């Protein structure tokens, strides 16, 4: 009986993994559509920058001549994170500030791709699907396979040599 159960689990496990991966891919396709519709319906006048599946919408530009965030820089940001659902941002799950290093793999992919190009003093929204966020991992109030929206203020940019 124990051997039959082990064999059954060995056969079932890959099927369950493939099913979960398929559901995650389908969720991300839906999330990309929701994000696209939200941007199209709400931000046609704003500056929009895209890198892969990550979108940065400039809400307030930094001053002309201000330092630009590049990979390798240390950046002090203020941010609020929201769960992004079909009708747009819903539940706020974080409100914080931090000094972050861009391009070192310390951040979730959405920030790694969304921050470069921002000016010191800029306020923006960075929006991305679960693929560029926490993926299939639940983290605190954020369920697995969840698209995210961050309101971000870039307070300072420290150029690293």
BASELO-305482 format. One record per residue: x, y, z of N, C-alpha, C, CB in turn; residue in one letter. Coordinates in pm, 1 decimal. Glycine has a CB too. Layout:
N
R       n.xx       n.yy       n.zz      ca.xx      ca.yy      ca.zz       c.xx       c.yy       c.zz      cb.xx      cb.yy      cb.zz   resn
R          X          Y          Z          X          Y          Z          X          Y          Z          X          Y          Z      A
...
***
This chain:
161
R       n.xx       n.yy       n.zz      ca.xx      ca.yy      ca.zz       c.xx       c.yy       c.zz      cb.xx      cb.yy      cb.zz   resn
R       82.9     -120.1        0.0        0.0        0.0        0.0       86.7      125.7        0.0      -93.9        0.3      121.3      X
R      190.9      125.1       85.8      280.6      240.8       94.9      353.2      262.3      -38.3      383.2      221.3      209.8      X
R      397.5      152.1     -102.6      468.9      162.3     -228.4      376.7      216.6     -337.8      526.1       25.6     -268.7      X
R      254.3      171.1     -342.0      158.0      218.6     -441.7      129.8      368.2     -421.1       25.8      136.7     -433.3      X
R      121.9      408.2     -296.9       97.3      550.0     -265.7      215.2      636.3     -311.8       73.3      569.1     -113.2      X
R      337.8      589.4     -289.4      458.3      661.5     -331.7      463.6      675.2     -482.6      583.9      590.5     -281.5      X
R      431.5      565.3     -553.5      430.3      568.6     -700.4      324.2      666.6     -748.8      403.9      427.0     -759.0      X
R      206.5      665.0     -686.8       98.6      757.0     -723.0      142.5      902.2     -706.3      -26.0      729.5     -637.7      X
R      209.8      932.3     -595.5      257.5     1068.7     -570.8      365.0     1109.9     -670.3      311.5     1080.7     -428.9      X
R      453.1     1015.1     -707.7      556.1     1045.4     -807.0      495.5     1078.9     -942.7      651.9      927.9     -820.9      X
R      386.5     1013.3     -977.2      318.6     1039.6    -1103.9      238.3     1169.6    -1095.1      226.1      921.5    -1141.5      X
R      172.5     1192.3     -984.5       84.8     1307.7     -967.5      161.0     1439.2     -951.0       -4.3     1286.1     -848.3      X
R      274.2     1439.5     -885.1      347.5     1563.2     -856.1      380.8     1644.3     -981.4      475.2     1530.4     -782.4      X
R      438.6     1584.1    -1087.2      468.6     1664.4    -1206.2      343.1     1720.7    -1272.5      545.5     1581.0    -1306.5      X
R      235.3     1646.2    -1268.8      109.9     1694.3    -1327.0       60.1     1816.6    -1250.5        2.7     1582.7    -1326.0      X
R       65.8     1811.3    -1118.7       24.4     1925.6    -1037.4      113.0     2047.2    -1061.8       26.8     1888.7     -889.7      X
R      243.2     2026.3    -1073.5      336.4     2136.6    -1099.4      304.3     2200.6    -1233.7      483.4     2087.0    -1097.0      X
R      282.3     2118.1    -1337.9      249.6     2172.3    -1470.4      117.6     2247.5    -1467.0      243.2     2059.8    -1574.9      X
R       19.6     2197.0    -1394.6     -110.2     2265.3    -1383.9      -94.9     2400.7    -1316.4     -210.6     2179.0    -1305.8      X
R      -16.3     2407.1    -1210.7        7.3     2534.0    -1140.0       80.1     2633.1    -1229.8       88.6     2510.2    -1011.2      X
R      178.6     2585.2    -1306.8      250.7     2673.3    -1397.8      158.0     2727.2    -1505.3      368.4     2599.9    -1461.6      X
R       68.4     2643.5    -1557.7      -27.4     2687.3    -1659.3     -120.4     2792.8    -1601.8     -108.6     2568.0    -1713.1      X
R     -171.5     2771.1    -1481.4     -259.3     2868.8    -1418.1     -186.4     3000.7    -1393.8     -313.6     2813.7    -1286.2      X
R      -60.5     2994.7    -1353.4       17.2     3117.0    -1331.0       36.5     3193.1    -1460.9      153.3     3084.0    -1268.8      X
R       67.3     3122.5    -1571.8       83.6     3189.1    -1702.0      -46.4     3256.2    -1743.7      128.3     3088.1    -1810.3      X
R     -159.5     3186.2    -1727.8     -289.7     3243.3    -1763.7     -320.1     3365.8    -1678.6     -401.2     3138.7    -1747.2      X
R     -287.8     3360.5    -1549.2     -310.3     3475.6    -1460.4     -228.2     3594.2    -1506.9     -274.9     3440.5    -1314.2      X
R     -102.6     3572.5    -1548.0      -17.4     3681.8    -1592.5      -65.7     3742.2    -1723.7      125.0     3633.5    -1607.6      X
R     -120.5     3660.0    -1814.9     -177.3     3712.8    -1939.3     -293.6     3804.8    -1905.1     -223.8     3597.5    -2033.9      X
R     -380.4     3761.9    -1813.7     -491.8     3846.6    -1770.3     -440.2     3973.9    -1704.6     -583.2     3770.2    -1672.9      X
R     -338.9     3961.8    -1620.8     -283.6     4078.8    -1552.9     -226.5     4178.3    -1652.4     -175.9     4036.8    -1453.7      X
R     -156.3     4130.1    -1753.8     -101.7     4220.0    -1855.3     -213.8     4295.9    -1926.0      -18.0     4141.1    -1957.6      X
R     -324.9     4229.2    -1952.6     -439.8     4295.6    -2016.1     -499.3     4399.6    -1921.1     -548.2     4191.6    -2057.0      X
R     -517.0     4364.7    -1794.4     -571.8     4459.8    -1697.1     -483.3     4583.7    -1688.1     -585.5     4393.9    -1558.2      X
R     -351.6     4560.1    -1681.6     -257.7     4671.6    -1670.2     -265.8     4759.8    -1794.3     -113.4     4619.8    -1650.2      X
R     -266.2     4697.2    -1912.2     -276.5     4773.1    -2037.2     -404.2     4855.6    -2043.6     -270.7     4678.9    -2156.2      X
R     -516.5     4794.9    -2006.9     -645.5     4867.4    -2007.8     -643.4     4983.0    -1908.3     -762.5     4771.3    -1974.1      X
R     -589.4     4959.9    -1789.0     -582.7     5064.6    -1685.7     -500.9     5183.1    -1733.9     -522.5     5008.9    -1555.7      X
R     -386.4     5155.5    -1792.8     -300.2     5263.4    -1842.3     -369.0     5338.5    -1955.7     -164.4     5207.2    -1890.0      X
R     -424.2     5264.5    -2050.8     -490.8     5326.9    -2165.5     -607.5     5415.4    -2122.1     -540.5     5219.5    -2262.1      X
R     -682.8     5371.8    -2021.8     -801.1     5446.1    -1977.7     -770.6     5562.1    -1883.5     -895.8     5352.8    -1910.3      X
R     -649.5     5565.4    -1825.2     -623.2     5665.5    -1722.3     -502.1     5754.6    -1745.5     -607.0     5598.0    -1594.3      X
R     -413.3     5721.5    -1837.1     -286.0     5794.0    -1842.7     -239.8     5829.9    -1982.9     -180.6     5713.2    -1777.3      X
R     -329.6     5860.3    -2071.3     -288.3     5889.2    -2207.9     -201.5     6014.6    -2218.2     -409.9     5904.4    -2295.6      X
R     -212.7     6107.3    -2125.7     -137.9     6233.2    -2131.4       -1.3     6224.3    -2064.3     -218.2     6343.3    -2066.8      X
R       21.4     6122.9    -1986.8      145.2     6114.0    -1909.1      256.9     6047.0    -1987.5      120.7     6038.2    -1780.1      X
R      378.9     6070.6    -1942.1      493.9     6002.6    -2001.8      496.1     5858.8    -1951.4      627.9     6076.3    -1967.5      X
R      501.6     5767.7    -2045.5      498.0     5625.8    -2012.9      624.2     5560.3    -2066.8      370.6     5557.7    -2071.0      X
R      692.7     5485.0    -1981.2      813.2     5413.5    -2019.3      792.1     5265.9    -1991.1      937.5     5467.8    -1943.7      X
R      833.1     5181.1    -2086.3      816.1     5037.0    -2069.3      949.8     4965.2    -2086.1      713.0     4982.4    -2170.0      X
R      969.3     4865.6    -2003.0     1083.2     4775.7    -2016.9     1029.8     4636.0    -1991.3     1201.3     4812.9    -1917.8      X
R     1014.6     4559.2    -2096.7      953.0     4427.4    -2084.7      809.1     4443.5    -2037.6     1033.1     4337.1    -1987.1      X
R      772.8     4371.7    -1933.2      637.3     4380.3    -1879.8      620.8     4484.5    -1770.7      596.1     4247.9    -1826.8      X
R      720.9     4570.9    -1753.3      717.4     4672.6    -1647.6      689.5     4809.2    -1710.0      851.5     4674.9    -1567.6      X
R      595.0     4882.1    -1651.1      560.3     5015.5    -1700.1      581.7     5117.9    -1590.7      414.8     5019.9    -1749.7      X
R      651.7     5228.2    -1624.4      666.6     5342.5    -1534.0      592.0     5459.4    -1595.0      817.7     5378.3    -1509.5      X
R      498.8     5515.0    -1517.8      420.1     5629.7    -1560.5      464.3     5748.7    -1477.1      266.1     5603.2    -1545.8      X
R      518.8     5849.9    -1543.0      567.3     5968.5    -1473.2      447.3     6054.5    -1434.8      668.1     6049.1    -1561.6      X
R      430.9     6078.1    -1305.2      322.1     6161.8    -1255.0      368.8     6305.4    -1234.8      267.2     6105.3    -1123.6      X
R      494.1     6318.8    -1193.5      554.8     6450.0    -1170.1      702.6     6438.4    -1203.7      533.5     6498.8    -1021.6      X
R      746.6     6515.8    -1301.5      885.4     6506.3    -1345.9      980.7     6564.2    -1242.5      903.5     6577.8    -1479.1      X
R     1100.8     6511.3    -1240.8     1207.1     6570.1    -1160.9     1257.2     6694.9    -1231.9     1322.7     6468.7    -1137.1      X
R     1332.9     6778.2    -1163.5     1382.0     6901.0    -1225.9     1478.3     6871.4    -1341.3     1451.1     6988.8    -1121.5      X
R     1476.5     6959.7    -1439.9     1566.8     6944.7    -1553.5     1711.7     6944.3    -1504.9     1544.3     7057.9    -1656.8      X
R     1790.6     6851.8    -1555.7     1930.0     6841.1    -1515.2     1952.6     6756.2    -1391.6     1984.8     6976.0    -1491.5      X
R     1844.6     6705.2    -1331.7     1857.6     6620.0    -1212.6     1924.2     6488.0    -1251.4     1718.0     6593.7    -1147.1      X
R     1993.2     6423.5    -1156.8     2055.3     6294.1    -1187.2     1950.1     6191.0    -1230.2     2133.3     6242.2    -1064.7      X
R     1989.0     6108.0    -1324.0     1902.9     6002.4    -1376.9     1944.3     5869.1    -1313.3     1911.9     5995.4    -1533.6      X
R     1847.1     5791.2    -1270.8     1875.1     5659.7    -1212.4     1928.2     5567.4    -1322.3     1746.8     5599.0    -1145.5      X
R     2042.8     5505.1    -1292.9     2102.0     5406.8    -1381.8     2133.8     5281.2    -1301.3     2229.5     5463.1    -1450.7      X
R     2146.0     5169.5    -1372.3     2186.7     5046.2    -1304.9     2319.6     5071.1    -1236.3     2197.1     4926.9    -1405.1      X
R     2330.2     5026.0    -1112.6     2450.3     5045.2    -1033.3     2437.6     5157.2     -931.8     2565.8     5072.4    -1122.9      X
R     2336.6     5244.8     -947.8     2317.9     5357.0     -854.9     2250.2     5312.0     -725.9     2235.2     5467.7     -921.0      X
R     2275.2     5387.5     -619.5     2199.1     5373.3     -495.5     2095.8     5485.2     -496.4     2292.5     5379.8     -366.5      X
R     1972.5     5449.5     -471.0     1861.9     5543.2     -485.2     1778.3     5541.7     -357.2     1774.5     5507.8     -608.9      X
R     1749.6     5660.9     -302.8     1660.7     5668.7     -187.6     1520.8     5695.5     -240.3     1706.2     5779.8      -86.2      X
R     1428.2     5602.3     -211.1     1291.3     5614.2     -261.0     1190.4     5608.9     -146.7     1261.8     5503.4     -362.3      X
R     1078.9     5674.7     -170.3      959.3     5661.3      -88.3      862.2     5582.2     -174.1      899.3     5802.7      -42.9      X
R      790.2     5486.7     -114.6      701.2     5407.2     -197.8      581.8     5354.6     -118.9      777.2     5291.6     -259.7      X
R      473.9     5335.7     -193.3      353.9     5269.8     -142.1      320.3     5160.5     -242.4      232.8     5371.6     -122.2      X
R      298.5     5039.3     -193.3      268.2     4927.0     -280.9      122.6     4885.9     -269.4      358.1     4809.2     -248.8      X
R       63.6     4854.9     -384.7      -77.4     4816.5     -391.5      -92.3     4688.0     -471.0     -162.0     4928.8     -454.7      X
R     -184.0     4605.0     -428.4     -224.2     4489.8     -508.0     -300.1     4544.8     -628.0     -312.1     4387.6     -424.5      X
R     -269.6     4492.3     -746.9     -334.6     4538.9     -869.0     -429.5     4430.3     -917.1     -230.0     4574.8     -979.3      X
R     -556.9     4465.5     -927.7     -659.2     4370.6     -970.5     -720.4     4418.4    -1102.5     -769.1     4354.3     -861.1      X
R     -822.2     4352.4    -1148.0     -882.8     4380.9    -1277.9     -926.4     4526.9    -1292.4    -1001.8     4290.3    -1299.5      X
R     -974.2     4588.1    -1185.7    -1022.1     4726.0    -1193.2     -918.8     4828.8    -1148.2    -1145.8     4740.9    -1110.0      X
R     -794.2     4786.0    -1131.9     -688.5     4878.8    -1091.9     -637.0     4846.4     -952.9     -739.1     5022.6    -1096.5      X
R     -563.1     4942.4     -893.8     -504.0     4918.1     -761.9     -611.8     4904.4     -654.9     -407.7     5031.4     -724.8      X
R     -588.6     4812.2     -561.5     -685.7     4790.0     -453.5     -617.4     4806.6     -318.6     -749.8     4649.1     -464.6      X
R     -580.4     4699.7     -256.6     -529.3     4699.5     -120.6     -384.8     4747.9     -111.1     -539.9     4561.6      -63.1      X
R     -361.0     4847.0      -25.6     -223.9     4890.1        0.8     -161.3     4789.3       96.6     -219.4     5035.9       60.1      X
R      -41.5     4741.1       62.5       23.7     4642.2      148.4      153.8     4692.9      209.0       50.8     4516.4       70.3      X
R      204.1     4807.4      162.4      327.2     4860.9      220.0      332.8     5011.7      197.6      451.7     4791.7      158.3      X
R      392.5     5081.1      293.4      422.8     5223.6      283.9      556.3     5240.1      353.4      309.1     5315.1      348.9      X
R      660.2     5279.5      278.0      793.4     5278.3      335.4      886.4     5367.6      254.7      848.0     5135.6      341.7      X
R     1008.0     5376.1      300.8     1115.4     5442.6      227.6     1240.8     5359.5      249.3     1135.6     5592.4      274.9      X
R     1331.3     5366.2      153.0     1452.7     5286.0      164.4     1558.1     5334.4       66.8     1422.3     5138.3      140.1      X
R     1681.9     5309.0      101.6     1792.9     5325.2        9.1     1808.0     5190.3      -59.7     1927.0     5370.9       82.5      X
R     1797.6     5189.0     -192.7     1805.4     5064.4     -268.2     1916.0     5074.2     -372.4     1670.0     5032.4     -335.4      X
R     1973.3     4959.7     -404.6     2073.6     4953.2     -510.3     2007.0     4895.9     -634.9     2197.1     4866.6     -467.1      X
R     2016.4     4967.9     -743.7     1951.3     4927.0     -868.3     2050.3     4847.9     -953.7     1897.9     5050.9     -946.6      X
R     2005.1     4734.3    -1003.6     2087.8     4656.5    -1094.1     2180.5     4557.8    -1027.5     2167.0     4746.6    -1176.0      X
R     2162.9     4534.8     -900.1     2247.0     4438.6     -828.6     2171.0     4310.7     -794.6     2301.6     4501.5     -701.2      X
R     2044.5     4302.1     -835.7     1965.0     4184.5     -805.6     1906.0     4184.8     -665.8     2047.6     4063.1     -823.5      X
R     1914.0     4299.3     -597.1     1860.8     4309.6     -460.9     1709.5     4334.6     -459.0     1932.2     4421.4     -385.9      X
R     1655.0     4381.9     -570.4     1515.1     4423.4     -577.5     1434.7     4324.9     -661.2     1503.4     4565.2     -636.0      X
R     1302.3     4329.7     -645.1     1219.1     4251.0     -734.9     1236.4     4307.2     -875.4     1068.7     4253.2     -690.6      X
R     1216.4     4222.8     -973.4     1242.6     4258.1    -1112.6     1167.2     4384.5    -1154.9     1204.4     4142.1    -1203.5      X
R     1045.7     4403.7    -1105.0      967.8     4522.3    -1140.9     1038.4     4652.0    -1105.7      834.0     4518.5    -1072.7      X
R     1106.4     4655.3     -990.7     1184.6     4773.5     -952.5     1314.7     4780.8    -1032.6     1215.5     4771.4     -801.3      X
R     1379.3     4667.0    -1053.6     1504.6     4665.1    -1130.5     1484.3     4722.7    -1270.6     1559.5     4521.4    -1140.3      X
R     1368.6     4694.8    -1331.3     1339.2     4744.0    -1465.6     1266.9     4878.5    -1465.5     1256.3     4642.7    -1539.6      X
R     1195.8     4909.8    -1357.1     1114.0     5031.8    -1353.7     1186.5     5156.6    -1308.0      998.3     5010.4    -1265.7      X
R     1289.5     5142.8    -1226.9     1359.1     5261.2    -1174.0     1458.4     5326.3    -1270.6     1431.6     5223.6    -1049.6      X
R     1535.7     5249.3    -1349.2     1630.4     5315.0    -1439.7     1559.2     5411.0    -1535.4     1708.6     5210.0    -1519.6      X
R     1617.9     5528.2    -1549.9     1558.9     5632.0    -1635.0     1482.6     5736.4    -1556.9     1467.8     5569.8    -1735.8      X
R     1445.5     5705.7    -1432.7     1374.0     5803.4    -1349.4     1470.7     5912.7    -1305.6     1309.2     5734.6    -1225.2      X
R     1419.0     6033.5    -1290.3     1498.8     6146.4    -1244.0     1486.4     6164.2    -1094.0     1456.9     6274.1    -1315.3      X
R     1592.4     6212.3    -1031.2     1582.4     6251.5     -890.6     1472.5     6356.9     -880.4     1720.2     6306.2     -835.2      X
R     1381.7     6341.6     -786.3     1268.5     6432.2     -769.3     1143.2     6386.8     -842.3     1306.0     6568.6     -816.3      X
R     1153.1     6282.3     -922.3     1038.6     6231.6     -998.2      943.7     6154.5     -908.2     1085.5     6142.3    -1113.4      X
R      815.9     6166.6     -938.7      712.5     6082.5     -879.1      651.2     6002.4     -991.6      603.9     6167.0     -802.6      X
R      637.6     5871.8     -970.1      589.7     5784.5    -1076.5      514.0     5666.4    -1018.7      706.0     5735.7    -1162.6      X
R      444.3     5597.0    -1108.4      383.6     5468.6    -1077.0      460.6     5363.9    -1154.2      230.6     5465.4    -1112.0      X
R      493.0     5254.8    -1088.7      554.8     5140.6    -1154.8      457.5     5024.4    -1140.1      697.1     5106.3    -1093.8      X
R      416.2     4967.3    -1254.5      313.6     4862.6    -1256.0      368.7     4740.6    -1328.4      182.3     4912.8    -1324.3      X
R      342.7     4621.1    -1272.1      390.1     4499.7    -1336.8      311.3     4378.3    -1288.7      539.4     4479.9    -1310.2      X
R      313.4     4274.1    -1372.1      243.8     4150.0    -1338.1      326.5     4069.5    -1238.4      215.6     4066.2    -1465.1      X
R      269.6     3959.6    -1192.9      334.6     3873.4    -1093.8      470.4     3822.9    -1141.4      245.0     3755.3    -1060.9      X
R      486.2     3804.5    -1272.8      615.0     3756.8    -1326.3      730.0     3847.4    -1284.9      609.1     3747.6    -1479.0      X
R      705.2     3976.8    -1274.7      809.3     4073.3    -1239.5      801.4     4115.7    -1093.3      799.2     4195.4    -1328.7      X
R      711.5     4050.8    -1018.3      695.6     4080.4     -875.9      738.5     3961.5     -791.6      550.1     4118.1     -844.2      X
R      643.9     3909.9     -713.6      674.3     3800.0     -622.7      641.2     3663.5     -682.0      599.1     3818.5     -493.6      X
R      589.5     3661.0     -805.3      562.2     3534.6     -873.8      464.4     3447.2     -799.5      689.1     3459.3     -894.8      X
R      500.5     3322.2     -781.9      411.6     3224.3     -718.9      427.1     3219.6     -566.9      437.6     3086.8     -776.7      X
R      501.6     3317.3     -512.6      524.4     3321.2     -368.7      428.3     3419.7     -302.9      670.4     3359.4     -337.8      X
R      361.2     3376.3     -195.6      282.6     3469.3     -114.9      379.2     3540.6      -21.8      168.8     3395.4      -34.4      X
R      366.1     3672.9      -13.2      454.6     3749.3       73.4      369.8     3847.1      154.5      563.9     3824.5       -9.5      X
R      356.4     3820.1      284.1      274.6     3905.4      369.8      131.6     3912.3      320.1      333.7     4045.4      377.5      X
R       83.2     4033.5      292.5      -53.5     4053.5      246.2      -71.2     4027.9       96.7      -97.3     4193.1      278.2      X
R       39.1     4003.7       26.3       33.5     3985.9     -118.9       19.8     3837.1     -151.3      160.3     4045.7     -187.4      X
R      -95.4     3797.5     -210.1     -113.1     3657.6     -249.0      -19.5     3621.4     -364.8     -259.9     3630.9     -288.6      X
R       -0.1     3491.3     -386.1       78.6     3447.7     -500.6       10.5     3491.7     -630.1       97.9     3294.2     -498.4      X
R       90.1     3503.8     -736.8       40.4     3540.2     -870.3      -37.9     3671.1     -870.6      -47.1     3429.3     -924.6      X
R       17.9     3773.6     -808.4      -50.3     3902.8     -796.5       27.4     4012.4     -867.9      -69.7     3939.9     -649.1      X
R      -43.4     4087.5     -951.8       15.1     4206.2    -1014.8       27.3     4315.4     -908.9      -71.6     4255.0    -1136.7      X
R      125.7     4404.8     -926.2      151.8     4508.0     -826.6      163.3     4646.0     -891.2      279.4     4475.6     -749.1      X
R      128.1     4746.9     -814.0      146.2     4886.6     -852.0      215.9     4954.6     -735.5        8.9     4956.9     -886.9      X
R      321.6     5029.0     -766.0      393.6     5105.3     -665.0      391.5     5252.3     -701.8      538.5     5055.0     -650.3      X
R      349.3     5337.4     -608.4      370.3     5481.1     -618.8      509.0     5505.8     -563.4      259.2     5564.6     -541.6      X
R      595.7     5568.3     -641.9      735.7     5583.4     -604.5      777.3     5730.2     -618.1      825.9     5492.4     -692.1      X
R      848.5     5779.2     -516.9      913.6     5909.5     -524.2     1062.5     5888.0     -514.1      863.4     6005.4     -412.7      X
R     1137.2     5941.7     -609.7     1282.9     5927.2     -609.7     1342.4     6048.5     -537.9     1339.6     5914.3     -756.5      X
R     1384.0     6029.5     -414.0     1432.5     6140.2     -332.3     1577.7     6177.3     -364.4     1419.7     6104.7     -185.4      X
R     1662.2     6077.0     -386.1     1801.6     6106.3     -418.2     1863.4     5993.3     -498.4     1882.2     6130.5     -290.9      X
R     1961.9     6030.2     -578.2     2035.2     5934.1     -660.7     2183.6     5949.8     -629.5     2006.6     5955.6     -814.3      X
R     2243.9     5842.0     -583.9     2386.3     5842.5     -554.8     2456.2     5758.6     -660.1     2415.5     5789.0     -411.5      X
R     2537.2     5823.3     -740.4     2609.3     5754.2     -847.0     2719.5     5669.7     -786.6     2667.5     5854.4     -949.2      X
R     2721.9     5541.3     -823.6     2825.2     5450.9     -774.3     2931.2     5437.4     -882.2     2765.9     5311.4     -735.7      X
R     3054.8     5432.3     -840.6     3164.8     5423.1     -936.9     3203.4     5282.4     -964.4     3284.1     5498.0     -888.6      X
***
